[in-house]
Amino acid sequence: MFNNILVVCVGNICRSPTGERMLQSLLANKKVASAGIAAEKSRLIGKPADAMAIQVAAEHGVDVENHQSQQLTSQLCAQYDLILVMEKGHMEALTSIAPEARGKTMLFGQWIGQQDIPDPYRQSKEAFEHAFKLIDEAAHAWAKKL
């Protein structure tokens, strides 16, 4: 049913690329991509994942190299059956970009207690480790459900 999954955060350089690659490894038969609500506004389109996100993911066996940030658009949303956002507030932002996608949008942390996954951008390695741990738990929970 959900064969095309889009993972969304703000800039598409920390949380969503990590979630994307993790789901890709857990759900090899599904198409998984990621995008950012404010990638364009933040001038991040085409940028690689954050260096600390790459490092922390690599330390846990997840490859986030060769990622390129992209802007979330209504056209992009239309290509996916399920859209997973990192924070409750992202649902509102996504709805303003693609109102028709609201019904297929859920929290990435849905199955780990409706939990927001905090943005580690420009924070300590510990913040990235914490976000990675939550993304890992949530991705495994989604893999079981899907």
RAPE-V66723 format. One record per pair of residues at least 12 apart in sequence whose ideal C-beta (glycine too) atoms are under 7 Angstrom apart, sorted by the first residue. I is the first residue (numbers start at 0). J is the second residue. If there is no record, write none. Layout:
BEGIN
i:I j:J
i:I j:J
END
This chain:
BEGIN
i:0 j:80
i:1 j:80
i:1 j:81
i:1 j:145
i:2 j:29
i:2 j:30
i:2 j:80
i:3 j:30
i:3 j:78
i:3 j:79
i:3 j:80
i:4 j:22
i:4 j:29
i:4 j:31
i:4 j:79
i:4 j:81
i:4 j:83
i:5 j:32
i:5 j:33
i:5 j:34
i:5 j:75
i:5 j:76
i:5 j:79
i:5 j:82
i:6 j:18
i:6 j:19
i:6 j:22
i:6 j:31
i:6 j:33
i:6 j:83
i:6 j:107
i:7 j:33
i:7 j:34
i:7 j:36
i:7 j:71
i:7 j:82
i:7 j:83
i:7 j:84
i:7 j:89
i:7 j:93
i:8 j:35
i:8 j:85
i:8 j:118
i:9 j:35
i:9 j:36
i:9 j:37
i:9 j:118
i:10 j:35
i:10 j:37
i:10 j:38
i:10 j:41
i:10 j:43
i:10 j:68
i:10 j:120
i:11 j:33
i:11 j:34
i:11 j:35
i:11 j:38
i:11 j:43
i:11 j:68
i:11 j:69
i:12 j:43
i:12 j:46
i:12 j:48
i:12 j:49
i:12 j:52
i:12 j:68
i:13 j:48
i:13 j:49
i:13 j:52
i:13 j:118
i:13 j:119
i:13 j:120
i:14 j:85
i:14 j:116
i:14 j:118
i:14 j:130
i:14 j:134
i:15 j:33
i:15 j:34
i:15 j:35
i:15 j:85
i:16 j:33
i:16 j:48
i:16 j:52
i:16 j:63
i:16 j:66
i:17 j:52
i:17 j:56
i:17 j:61
i:17 j:63
i:17 j:131
i:17 j:134
i:18 j:33
i:18 j:83
i:18 j:107
i:18 j:134
i:18 j:138
i:19 j:31
i:19 j:32
i:19 j:33
i:20 j:56
i:20 j:61
i:20 j:62
i:20 j:63
i:21 j:61
i:21 j:134
i:21 j:135
i:21 j:138
i:22 j:138
i:22 j:141
i:25 j:138
i:25 j:139
i:25 j:142
i:26 j:142
i:26 j:145
i:34 j:69
i:34 j:70
i:34 j:71
i:34 j:75
i:35 j:68
i:35 j:70
i:35 j:71
i:36 j:71
i:36 j:89
i:36 j:92
i:36 j:93
i:36 j:96
i:38 j:68
i:38 j:69
i:38 j:70
i:39 j:70
i:43 j:68
i:44 j:68
i:44 j:69
i:44 j:70
i:45 j:67
i:45 j:68
i:46 j:68
i:47 j:66
i:47 j:67
i:48 j:63
i:48 j:66
i:49 j:120
i:51 j:124
i:51 j:127
i:52 j:127
i:55 j:124
i:55 j:127
i:55 j:128
i:55 j:131
i:56 j:131
i:59 j:131
i:71 j:93
i:71 j:96
i:72 j:96
i:73 j:96
i:73 j:97
i:76 j:97
i:76 j:100
i:80 j:103
i:81 j:103
i:81 j:105
i:82 j:100
i:82 j:103
i:82 j:104
i:83 j:105
i:83 j:107
i:84 j:104
i:84 j:106
i:84 j:107
i:85 j:107
i:85 j:115
i:85 j:116
i:86 j:115
i:86 j:116
i:87 j:106
i:87 j:115
i:90 j:104
i:107 j:137
i:108 j:133
i:108 j:137
i:110 j:137
i:110 j:140
i:110 j:141
i:110 j:144
i:111 j:133
i:111 j:136
i:111 j:137
i:111 j:140
i:114 j:133
i:116 j:130
i:116 j:133
i:116 j:134
i:116 j:137
i:117 j:130
END
